[in-house]
Structure formats: C-alpha cells, structure tokens
Amino acid sequence: MIKFIENLSIRRKLLLTLVFPSVISLLFASIFLVLLEISEFQKNTRDDLLTLASIIGNRSTAALLFHDTDLAKENLDVLNALPYVQVACLYDGRGTIFVKLSKNNDEKFNCPLSIENEKSRFDAANLSIVQPIKDKAETLGTVFIYANLVDSYWRKIQFTGLLFFVLVSVTTLTFFLTTPLLRLISLPIKKLLDTVTEISDSNDYSVRAVKVNNDEVGVLVDAFNALIGTVEAQNQSLTWAKDRYLALYDDNPTMLFNISKSGLILSVNLTGAKQLGLVVDDLHGRSIFHFMPSDDLPIMHALVEDCLMNPLSIHKQEFKLVCFDKRFIWVKATAKLVDNENQQCSLLVVFEDVTEAHDLTETIIYQASHDALTGLANRSEFDRRINQLVALRADGSENVLCYLDLDQFKVVNDTCGHLAGDELLRQLGDLLRKNLRKNDFIARLGGDEFGLLMYQCSLGQAFQACEKIRDIINDFQFCWEDRSFKVGVSIGISSINTTSSNAVDLLKEADSACYAAKDRGRNRVHIFLPDDEELAQRHGEMQWVSKIQRGLEKNSFCLYGQPIVSITDHHEKMHFETLVRYRDDNGFIIPPGAFLPAAERYNMASALDRWVISHLFEWLAYKPDFLENLSLCSVNLSGVSLSDEIMLKFITEQFSLWAIPTNKICFEITETAAIANLSSATKFINHLREQGSLFSLDDFGSGLSSFAYLKNLPVDFLKIDGLFVKDIVDDEVDLAMVRAINEVGHIMGKKTIAEFVENEQIFNLLKDLGVDYAQGYGISKPVPLDELILIKPFTPA
C-alpha cells in the first residue's frame, strides 16, 4: 500500500492527503455520535421511567390501602402516553398483581407473577423498572414497568444517518472546491519536473524553469535555475580548461619537468627551458644533473631515491640550478613518482624559482644578527657568541669580554642632531672593525655602547689591546659641516674562564668595570676583579635599585625624626629634621647611607623624596595636637628634585591635599646640589618661599666657593657642616671656620644650625659663638616620628 502511494504523482498525493483524513474523520465521528446518542437516550429514558414509577407509587398509596383498583388503574394510565412502555403492573403488599396495564397481547410482555426477586435492569433494547411503594417502614406494594426501546433506537439511528449524510455532502462539496487550489501547488511542480526532464534528455543547460508564483515553489524554481546556471558555468569552465590545458602547461610560471628514474629529461615546459637559457628541444634527452652544481648533486640524488622508495608521497627539497649562462638560481623542487601512458614510471618535478625569497631570507637573517646603522653584529648575536664561549669554558682557554661606552657622544648628538650622531657611530664602527685582532668579534649593543670578544686572550693582552683602541678613538677627529669633535671611550674588561658563571654575570661585570672607568675620569680602561672594592660598591648599589623600587611600592620605608634645639631660647616649640630609613624583610632598620647613594646614582632620589613628603604630610595631618606644638619640620630634598618641575607641582598639591601650614615646613638642600643647579635651585626656592615655606642650606662650608654662592641662594638657615663642628673643642681651625660661617650667616640675616653636637662641651662652645640651633647625638638620636618629644638642652643622650 505504502509503495503504491509513493509512486503516485504529487497531485494525486495531495488529493489523497485531502480525502483520507476527511473520510477517517467522518467515520469515527459517526460511530462516536451513534454511541453517544444511544447512551444518552438510555440514561434519560431510565431516569424518566424511575421518576414516573416513583410518582405512580406515591399516588397509589391510598389505592392500595383502600383496595381501590379504579384509582390505581387511573394512575397507571399515565404510561399510555409513552410509546415504548409495553406493560405496567401495580403489586400489593403480598406481591400479587393489584392492577395491570398492557399495550400488547404478546406473552413475552406480561408482568411477572412474583415481583419478589425482580430488580430494575437494562437488557439490550428492553428496560425493566421495579419501584417499591413504602409508607414509613412498611412496604405497601411495588410498581413494575417494562419498556421496549427498539423503535426508539431505530429513530436515533435514522437521525444519525441523516446527519452523516449532511456531513458527507459538505465534505464532498469542500473537496471539489479545494481541488483547484491543489492545482496551484501541483502545476508549478509539474512544470519544474518537465524542465528537469527536458534538461536531462537534451543536456541543454541553457533551459530554465518557468516561475509561476512567488511562494516556496517559486523560491525552489529560482534556486533550481541558479543551480543550473552554476552547472552551465562550470561546464563551460571545464570545456575552456580542457582547451587551455596544453597552453597553461607551457605558460606556467613554474618549471615543469618530467624526468626518468636516471634523471633524463623526458619533457619540459617553455618556462623551464627559458629559465635554463635553452629551448625545449635542446633539453629533451639531457640529464637534469647536468644543470646542478657539484655540491648539490647529492641532494637531487636523494630526492630521486625518496620518490622511488615512497611512490605515494610528495617530496620537497631546495637547492641550486646552474643555467646555460653559468648563472645560479635557487629552486624549490616538488617531486612525485607518476605513471606514463605506456605504464612506465617517471618523476614529475616542479621547480619554483625562490632566488628572491632566498636572498630576502639571507638578508633577514643578516639583519637579525647585525646592527643596521654600523653593519656590526647586534646585541642578540653578541649574546649568542658569549653563550658559546661560556659553554666552552671547560676547555681551559681564556677569553675576554670588553664593554665600550663612548665619552662625550651626547655632546655631538645634542649639538648637531641625530644625523651627526648616527654618522659618528658609523665611522667609529668602521674604525673599530679595522683595528681589531684577526679573530676578535665586535658588536654594537645599543646607543653608543659596543661589545668586544677577544678569543684566546689573557687579561694583560686584552688591556694592551683596549689601550690601543682607546688611543685610536681618542685621536679620531669627527667633522660635521663646519665643526669638529673629539670623543673618548671608557672600556670595562671581564675575563671569560673556567670560573665564569653565565653570560648575564659576565656582561654585568664588564658593565660595572666600564662605569668604574667613567667614575675615575672617563677615557680609561678598567679590569673587573672580584675583590675590587669600587666595583663591589657599585654592585651593591645596583642591587639596591630593585630594593628601593620594591620599597616604594610596598611602603618598606619608614620615617624618623631628630630634634633640632634652640641654643638660646628654651621655650621654642618642637623643631626636628625628618630622616628616612629602610625596613628589610626581617624587620631590621637600615640607615640611609646604605641606599641613598644608589637612589641618587640611578635617578630614584626624586621618587624617594616624593614618598617622604607625602607620608610625612599625611602623618602630620592626622596629628593635629603635634602640628599645633610644632615650630618647624625639616625635609631633605635631593639635587635632582631641585631641577624637577614635577616635584614643585607635587609639593604644592601635597600642601593642598593635607592642609599642612606651609610655614611649618623647611626644605633642606645640600650646598653642593644647590651650586650644581644654581638657576634651577634659585627658582625652586623662590617659588616655595613665596608660599610661606622655609629653606635650609645643608653641609655648608664643604664647597670651595660657599660664601660666593651664598649671596645668590635665598635660604633661611645655614647648617654648618658637622665635619667642622665635631672637633671645635680641640681644633682651632675648625673653631675659626664655625665662627666665620656663623658670623657671615648672621650678617646676611640667616640663622645657623650646628650638626654633630656630640657633647655638652661642644654645645656650650656653640652657645658662646652665638650659633642659633644645635643638632646631634648629644642632643638626641633619630627616633620614629611617634616617639618624638620636646628636648630641653642640655640633656646629653
């Protein structure tokens, strides 16, 4: 059945889809309706007869009590109006028939002689009703009704049949009205099918299906036409490809060779012949090995062997070909074993000219290991060479690493610009390359720094060679436009031997030695030695760089204070100098002498100054009582901060942020820092003094021209250098220096502070000299800020 339906046309399938559910629906609806009608009729009839039997029983109570048969019969006559009631009887209390109503003389429709075992029941088309008649607890009689429902059933079936006929008629009418709509679906599909059949029979892909409507079938027609268009285009492409195959073979930009197992050229395209400088006919029968340099012949032989050993794989290799004019070209060969028409095996080899790419790769490799400006090796290549030497140090050979840093290069760069600086580096690069030993290796490490590796060389030999290089550079005259310059070089030397640990440490050693050469006056050669105190100090400073940075990030620094007391006025409020300490990971407090040199040398002093100022101002802001009793708080500033415009802005913002009175802060600057940045220091001091802050000149007297510069520095306090103060009791020269500084300071309207006041004798002598303030361990040692108390002189610590 299913197979039969599958082979039907779409139109018949659509008709069957319409008819089948309608017929099934009508059939099930009719059966359900008949059963429902009969069931409902039976229920209603039984309920009606039970009700009538109850009424008749109630009305017949008196008739039974008084044996009035006429009244009882009159009550039963009510059932004559019901056509399906055949017999009705009224029994007395003894169970005998008291009155009887019969519409049919058929014996099967008689009342039962005894009602004692009778009950109400429904038997197919017959319904029996038994209704007792009671007066209180006494049974007076029984009503029995017998009904035959055959005629009634038949009338119900006739009604249902009529209804089914109406439904069939409506369904038939709907079917005929729907049939034209089905054509709207089946007709476009049939036309599409006719088009498919036509294309299949004629192979004419230019035929297109006709689009009838813009519905889903219309979309299908558009898709079909597009697909046929694609097939038509591909068919044409295949035809064109077939026609152009031979032309494309010859015009292919790659070289196509078909060679025998022994290497004889069986065929070649025009591109291959042209690249080799010959014509196709000249190449036939010649060996491909004839066009290869001798050092690449094993590579080609190996390629042929690989193809023969693994015929299903594609094999690639890169080598050189020698053209007819002796020119070399780099090719990338792709080869595979193929079968010819005569079932003989040969190799199809495609040569791609990669000469340009190969040259570019070599250029990139060269640029990756060389400096573009000087042509010397770069830092990466230099590191690789150092690592090679470190790896070979176990052989006992001694090699040397030199670190060269040009002196006065910045003068050329800043005076004449970067073009002049680049030209200077190029000329120096050539100069260095020409004056090296034969096997030595030099590289530009970056900026004006160079690295030199001396192979099989002792430290003594290296020192002599570096001195020669230093002299050559020192004698070199660089001319740019109408100006000429001389530069020098500082060189650090580190030995690469069996005790060397790694490349990083070697570079650090050479770098440290180079900086030591610069510190000693530049244009020098310095050898790194493990027990060199100067290098050890610099190494320690370099280690402090990371600690300082970490300390600033994690607030590992802490603030101390050392009181400054008035020598004459014992009622003056608290005056102290703020000092910074470092708390290490174990909680130990480290004095500033350990880390301040590193901070100043490696440009971290300004950051440390900002940390001190911000944390000091915050501490004062949360100590209003302390701030009220504070006369003056001194804060040290490094020389770098004096020329830092950002620092000036930062201090102003901190005053505003923490609402610190500006007249309670005194900034201390060293005499040497102020003199080194005189114009910047003067501008810096004037700006903050205009806001109300005070300034103190620290370590006064240590400079060679202290008094000469003092007139140009608008400071409020002079701090007499403690080197003069500590020995004034025993040294008359120091006493005279302190007296002179104090008198000049007072003449210029500045107050004086003596440092290093270690005992009461010094204090009393300073009092006699008229010095205003004293500070030192004899007064009080530095303590954490929270432990500061007002000191009354003199109470020796």
N, C-alpha and C positions, 0 to 999 in steps of 0.2 A: 504493500500500500504506500509506504513512505517512498519507495523507489519510483513508483508511478507518479506521485506528486512532484518529486524532484525533477522529473523530465518534462513537466508541464511548462508552458510559456509563462512569462511574468504576468501577462494579462489574466490568464486562467488562474494563476496562483492568487492574484489579487481578488478575483471573483470568489474563489474558494475561501479565501480569508474572510470575505464579507458574508457568504452564505452559511458556512459551517457554524460560526458562533451564534448566528440568528436561530438556526434550526435547533441546536442544542439548548439554547435559552428557552425557546418556545416549549420544547418537550418537557424540560424539567419544571418550567413554570406551570404547565397544565397539570402534570401529576401532583405537584405540590398544592395547587389550587383545589383539585378534586378532594385530596385527602384532608385539606384544611376545612373545606365546606362541609364534608360528611361528618368530620369530628365535631365541628361547631354545632351542626344540626342535631347530632345525637345528644350532646350535652344540654342544649337548650330544650329539646323535647323531654328529656328525662326530668330536668328541673321543673318544666311546666306541669308534667303529669304528677310529680310529687307534690307540687303546690295544690293542684286540683284535688288530689286524693286527701290531703290534709283538710282542705275546706269542706269536702264532702263528708269526711269523718266528723268534723265539728258540728255540721248541720244535722247529721243523722244521729246524734247522741240521744236526742229526745225520742226519735222514732224507734230506736232500739229499746229504750226504757219503757215506752208505752205500746210496743209492738204495732207501730203504725206503719204498715207496708206502703201505703199510698204516699206518705211523706218521704219515706226512704226512696221510693221509685222516682218521685219528683226530683230528689237530689241527684240521682244518677243520670237523669235525662240531660243534665248539663253536658255530658260527654258526647251526646249525639252531634254536637257541632264540630267535633274533631274527627275528620275522615279516617285517620289511621287507627283510631280506637275501635277494636273489634268486639271485645267483651268486657263487661264491668259487673262485679258482684259485691254485695254487701253481706258479710257474715256476721252472725250474732255471737254472743259470748261463748257459746258451746262449739263454735266452729262450723255451724251449718249455714247453708245459704239462706239469707233472710230476704234479699231482693236481687234480681238478676236483670242485666241489660245486655242484649245480644243483637249485633247487626248482621250476622252471618250464621247460617244453619250448619255450617261445616263443623263437624265434631271436634276438629283439632283446635277450634276457637272457643271451646267450652271452659267454664270455670272449674277449677279442681274441686273434687268432692271434699277434700280436707285441706284446710289452709294452715294447719298446724306447722308443717315443715317447709312452707313456702317462704321465699325471700325475694326481694327486688333484684332483677338481673337483666342484663342485656345479652341476647343471644343472636348474633348476626343481625338480621333485619327485624327481630322480634324483641319487644320490650315488655317486661312484667313489673308491675308496681304493687307492692304489698305495704299497706299503711295501717297500723293498729289504731283502734279508737279507744282512748282511755279517759276515765273520769277519776281524777286523783290517782290512786294506785291500782284501781280496778280496771281490767280490760273489758270493755263493753262489746267490742266487735272488731272487724277488720275490713278494710276497703281493698279490693283487688281490681286492677285494671290491666288489660292485655291489649297491646298495640302492635300492628304490623306496619313496618316503615318501607316496604318495597316500593310502593308507588312514590313515596316522598323521595327516596334515593334516586329513582329514575328521573324525577323532575330536576333534582340537583345536577345530575349528570348532563341532562339536556341543556341546562343553563351554562354549565361549564363548557360544553361543546360549542355553544353559540359564542361564548367569549373567546374560546380558542380560535374559532373561525375568523372572528374580527381581528385578532392579533396576527393570524397568518396573512390575512388580506393586507393589513397595514405593513407587515414586513415585506410582502411581495411588492407592494407599491414603492416602498423605500428602496428596495433592491433595484427596481427599474429606473428610479430617479437617480440612484447613485452610479449606475453603470457609465453614464457619460463622464462623470468625474474621474472614474478609473482610467478612462482613455487619456486624460490629461497627464497621467503618470506613465502609462504603458507606451503611448505613442512616441514620446521623445526617446525612451529607452530602445524602442524598436528601430527608430531611425539611427540611433547610435550603433546598434548592433548591425544594421545594414551597412553603415560606413566601415565598421571593423571588417565585415565580410568582404567588402569591396577592396579594401587595402590589402587584406590577406590574399585575395585571389590575384590581384594585379601587381602587387608590390609597388604600387604608386603611392609614395608617402606625401605627395602634394595634396591628396584628397583630405578634406576637412569635414567633420561632423557639423550638422546644422543645429544651431541653438534655438530651441522653441521658446523656453521660458527662462526667467532669472531665478529659479528655485535651486534646490540642491542638485537636481539633474542638470540644470544649466551650468552649475559650478563644475560638475563632473565632465560635461562636454568641453568646457574651457580647459580643464586640466588635461583631458584627452588630446585636445588639439595642440596644447603646449607640448605634451609628451611626444606627439607625432612630429611636431616641429623640431624638437630636440633630436629625435631619431633621424629626421631628414638631414639636419645639420651634421650630425655625426657620420651619417652615411656618406655625405659629400666630403667630410673631412677625411674619412678613410680612403675615399677614392683619390682625393688630392694627395694624401700621404703615400699612397701606393705609386702615384705618378711621379712624385718628387723624391722617392726613396734614393734612387741612384744619384740624383743631383745633390741631395743632402749628404750623402756619403762622401762625395768629393769636396763639397764646400764646408764640411765640418771643420770648425776651428781647431779641433784636436787632431793629433796624428794617429790614424788607424792603420795598424799593421796586422797582417795575417802571416804568421811565420811557422815554419815546420819545427819539428822537435829538435832538429840540429841547428836551428837558427836561421835557415834560409828564408828570405822574404818572398812569400807567395803572392801577396797583393798589398797595395798601399794606396791611400787616397791622395788627392792632389796636395792637401795641406802638409802631409807627412813628407812628400817629395820636396815641396817648396822649402820647408824648414831646413832640410838637409842640403839644400842648394842643388838638387838634381831633378830630373824628370822621372815620371812613374816608370817608364820602360827601362831606364838605367838601373832602377833599384830591383827589378824582378830578378830573382835568382842569386842576388848577392846576400852575404851574411850580415845579420844585424850586429854581430860582434865587431864587424869592420868599422862601425861608427861609434865605438866606445873607447875611452882611454883605458890604458892597461890596468890602472888601479881600481877601475870599476867593473872590469870583466868578471871577477868572482861574484859580484852582486847579481849580474844578469844571469850567470850560470845557475846560481842558487834560485833565482826566480823561476827559471825553466824547470828545475828539478822539483820545486814546490808544486808547480802546476801539474806535473806528471804524477807526483805522489798523491796529490789531493785534487783529483779532477773536478770534484763538485764545488770546490771553494774558489773564491775570488781572491787573488793575491796582489798585494801592492808593494811597491818599492820606489825609492828615489835615488837617482844617480845622474851622471852627466852623459851627453851625447856630443860627439865631435862632428861638426858639419863639414861639408866639402871644402869650405874656405878656411878650415882649421879653427873656426870659432866654436867655443864651448857653450852649450845651453843646458840648464838644469831641467830635468823632466821628472814627472811623477807617473810611473808606469802602473797600469791596472791590467792584469792578465788573467785569462781563464782558458782552460782546455775546451775546445769545441769540436764537433763532428762536421766534416765537409760532406758534400753531396755524394762523393764516392766512398763514404763511410770511413775515410781516413781522418785521423786526429791531427789537429793543428792548434796553434795558440793564437787567440785573438788578444792583441796588446794595444792598449790605448795610451798614447804618450801625451801628457798635458804639460805644456811649457810653463814652468814655475820659476823661471830665472828671476823675474822681477820680484816675486814673493820671497824667493830665497835670498836675494840681495837685501830686500827690506828686512827680513828676519835677522840677517847678519848685522844690519845697521842697528836694529832694535837691541840686539844682544850687546853690540858695542856701546850703544848709548846707555844701556842698563848698568854697564860697568865703568863708564867713563864720564868725566865732567864735560858738559857741553861747552863751557867757556874756555877752559885751558887745554882740553884734549888729554889731560892726565886722568888716571884712574880716579873713581869716586869713592865715597865713604864705604859703600856696600862692598866693592871689590877689595878695598883695603882691609876691611874686617875679615873677609874671606881669607886673604893672604895671612893675616895674623893667626887665624884659627888653624891654618895649615902648619904654620911654624910651631904653634903651641902643641899640636898633635904630634909633631916630630921631635919635640924637645928631649925625648928619652934617648936619642942617639948621641947625646953629649955635645953636640955642636952649639956654639954660642952665636946668637944673632941679636940685633939691636933694633929697638923701636925708637924713632925720633918724632917729636911733636914740634912743629914750627908754627909760630904765630908772628905775623908781621907787626912791626912797630911803626907808628905814625901813618898807617894806612888810612885811618879815619880822616886825617888832615887832607889827603888827596881827594877822598870821596866827598867831603863836605865843601871843599874849596872849588873843585872843578866839576863835581857831579858824578853820577854813577857810571856814565860812559867812560870817563877817565879812569875810574876805579877798575872797571872791567878790563880796560886796555892794560893797566898796570899789572893786573893778575895774569893776563895772557903772556905779557913779556916776561914776568917773573917765572911763570910756569915753564916757558921755553928755556930760560936761564938755568933753572934747577935741573931740567931734564938733560941739558948738555954738560952739566958739571957733576954728574953722579958717577959712581963707580959702575963698571960694566953690568954687574948683576943686581945692582940695587933697584928698589922699586919705590916710586913716589906717587902720591895721590893727593888730590885736593879734598879736604874733609868738609869744607864749607866756609863761606865768608873768606877771611884772609888767613885761614888755617890750613896747613899741609901736614901730611904724614909721610914718613920715610922709613922704609925697612932696609936694613943693611945685613946682607947674608954673610955668614961665616966671618963675623967681625967681632973683635973684642971691644970693651968699653973705651980703652985707650985709643984704638984706631978710629972708633966712632967719634970720639971727642975731637980728634985732629981733623977728621973729615968735616964735621959740623962747624969747626972754627973756619975751615976753608970756605964753606958755604956762606957763613956769616960775613966773612970778609968780601966775598964776591957780591953779595946783596948790598953790603954797606957801600961798596964802590960803585954800585949801579946808579946811574943818573936817569931819572924818568922825566921826559919832556912832554908837555901837553900845551899845545898852542904856543903862547909866549912865556910860559912858566916852566920851571924845572924843580924837581923834588928829589930828595934822598930819603930812603926808608931803611929801616933796620929789621932784624929778626931776632926773636927770643926763641931758643931751642931747648927742649927738655928731652933727656935721653933715659931710656929704660932698657935694661938687659933682658933678653929672652933666653932663658937657660933652663936647666932641669928643675930649678926651684920655682919657676914661674907657674902661677896657678891657672889663670884663664885670660882671655883676650880683654875682657872688661877691666880687670885689675891692671893689666899692662897699660891700657890707654889712660886709666886714672893716674898711674904712676908717672907716665910721660907728661900728662897734662899738669900734674902738680909740680913737676920739675920745671916745666915751661913757665908756670906762674911764679915760681920762685926766682927764675931768671928775670922776669919782669919786675918783681918786687925789689931786686937788687940793682935796678937801674936800667933794665931793658938792654937789648942788643947784646945778649950774653948767652952762653951755653951752660946748662946745669944738668948734672948727672943725678938721677934718683938713686939714693942709698937708703936701705931700710932704717938705719939709725940716724938719719938726717933730722935734727930737731926742728928745723924750719919747715920741712915737708910734713913732719908729724903734726906740727901745729896747724898747718893748712888742712891736712886730712881731718883733724879733729873739728876744725871749723866747718868743713864740708858736711861732716856727719851731723853737726848742729842745725844745718839748714832744714832738714826734714823734721827734726825735733821742734824747731821754732814754728814751722808751719803747722804741725800737728797740735802744738801747744796753743796757738791762736785759735784753731778750730775747736778744741776741746776745753779751752779755758784752763790750761795747766799752769798758767802764770798766776802769781798772787802778789798783792801789794803790801809793802811795808812802809813804815814812816820813821824818820829820825828827827827828833826835835831840834829846832834852832832857837837858842835862848838869847834874850837881850842881856847884854853885859851891864847896862846901867839902869834899865827900867825893869824892876822885878814884878811889876803889876801888868805887864803886857800879856795879852791872851795867847792862846796856842799858836805856835808857828813851827811848821815842820816841812821836811823835804820828802816827797813821795819817791820810793825806790821799788824796783820790780825784782822778783825772784821767780825761779822755775821749780815747780814741784814735779819730781820724776814719778815713774810708775810705782815705785816703792814708798812714795810719800816723803822722800828726802828733799830738803830745800837746797837748791843750787844757787850760788851767788851770781850776779850779773857778769862778772869777769869771765865766766865760762862761755857765755853765749852772745854777749853784746858785740865782740869783735866779728863774729860770724854774721850777725844781723847787719852790721854796718858794711862789711865787705861784700855781702851778697844781696844788697838792696832790700833788706827786710826791716830796716830800722824804722821807716815811716809806718809800716803796718803795726810794729810793736808800740810805737808812740800812740797810734790811734787806739789800740787796745787799752793802754794805761789810762788815757784821758777819759774814754767812755766809761770804764769801770770805776775810776776814781770819782767822776761826777755822779754816777749812779749811787755810789756808796755815800757820798756827801748828801745827796738828795733825800736819802732815807734816814739821815741822822740830823734832824733839824736842831736838836739841842747842841750837838757838837759843832754844827755850822754856825750857830749863834755865838759860841765861845771861841770861834776860830778867828785868829788875826790874819794869817796868811798861809797858803799851802803852795809849795814849790813843786813844779812838774818839769822834768828834764825833756828837752827836745833835741833830736839828733841833727847833725848838719844837713842831712838830706831833706829833712822836713822843712828847713828854712827856705828852700827854693821850690817847695811843692805847693802850688796854688790850691790843690785839692785839700791839703792839710789845713790851710787857712779857712776854707769854707767849712771843713769838718768841725773845727773848733768852735766856730760861730754857731753852727747847728747844735752842737752839744750844750753850749751855754743856754740856748733857747729851749732845748728839749728838757733839760733837768732843772732849769730855773736857778742856776748857780750864780751868785753875785760875781761879776767879773773882777771886782776889786779885791776879792779874796784869793785870787789865783795869780801866782807868779811863775812865769815860764823861765826855766834855766837853760841857757845855751852856752856851749864852751867857747872860749876865746878863739881857739884855732878854727872851729867851724864858722864862727861869725866872720873872721877875717877872710876865710876862703870863699865865702859867699857874701861879700860885704854889701853889695847893692840889694841882693835879694833879702839878706838879713835885716837891713835897714827898713825896707818896705814892709816886711813881715812884722817887725817890732812896732813900727808906727801904726799899722792897721789895728793891732790888738790893744795897744796903749790908748788909742782913741776910744776904744770900747770900755776902758777902765782897768784893764789888766796891767800887771807889773812885769818887769823883766830883770833877770839877774845874769851877770856875766860870770860863768863858772871858770875855775882854774886860772884866774887872772894872774899874769906875771910869767906864765910859761912861754909865751910868744916872744919873738925877738923884737917886735915893734909894738908892744902892748900899749904904751902910752900914746903913741902916734895915732893909733886907730881908735882910741877911747873917745876922742872928741867927736867921732862920726857915729858912735853907737849910743842911741838914746835909751840906756838902761837905768834901772833904779838902784840896783845892788851890784857891788863888786865882791865876788867870792875869791878871797886870797888863796892862791894855790897852797895846798896843805904841805907841799914839799918845803916851803919856806917856813911854815908855821911850826911844824913839829920839833924843830931844833932851835927855836929863837932863844931859849934859855941859855944854850951853850954856844951858839954860833952867832957872832956879831954881824956877819954879812947877811944872814937870813933875817936877823932883827932889823937891820937897816932897810932891807927890801920890804918887809912888812910895814915898817914905819912910813916909807916913801909911798907905797901903794895906798895906805890908809889916808895920808895927808892929801895926795893928789885926788883921791876919790872924794874926800870931803870938800875940797876946793871946787870940784865940778858938781857938787850937790848930790853925790851918791852915797848911800850907806854901804858899810863894809861888813863882810861876814868872814870870819876866820875858820878854816877847816882844820881837821886833825887836832882838835884840842883834846889832848890825852890826859892832862892832869891839872891840878889846881894852880901850879906854878905858871903854866902857860896861860891859864885863864886870867890870873892876876896881872901878868905882864901885859896881856892884851888890853886889860882894863886901863892900865897905866898909859898905854899907847893911844887910847881913845877909840879902839875898834868897837863897832856897834853891836855885833852879834857873834856868837860862838857856836860851833857845831863839832861834835866828835865823840869818840867812845868815852872820853872823860865826862861828858855830859850825859849821854845816853846812847846805847847801841840801837840799831834799827830794830823795830818790833812790828808785828802785824798791826794794821790800822786799828783794829778793835781794841788793842792793848795800849794805845797812845794815852799818855797822861801829861798834864802840865808840869814841867820841870822847873824847880826853883834853884838857880845857881847859888853857891856851887855845891853840888852833891855828887862827888865822884862815883862812877859806876863800879 
